């Protein structure tokens, strides 16, 4: 409950917006066990900001992107 009180929880819609995906994509990722951990309170879904940040770090990839490089 302290997460709710200290503002550490964010909504499913907010996480989808942060990740630039549709809420349905985020839900599918959960079914596939590919999404950040979530918390259900009644019919609402929330995420800890710290869990989303850890998930992003875990899934971060380095890109070898060079401007003007031939494909």
Protein Blocks (a to p, Z undefined) as FASTA:
>chain_A
ZZmmnopaccfklmmmmnopafklmmmmmmnopaccdddehjbccddfklmmmmmmmmpc
cddddehiaZZ
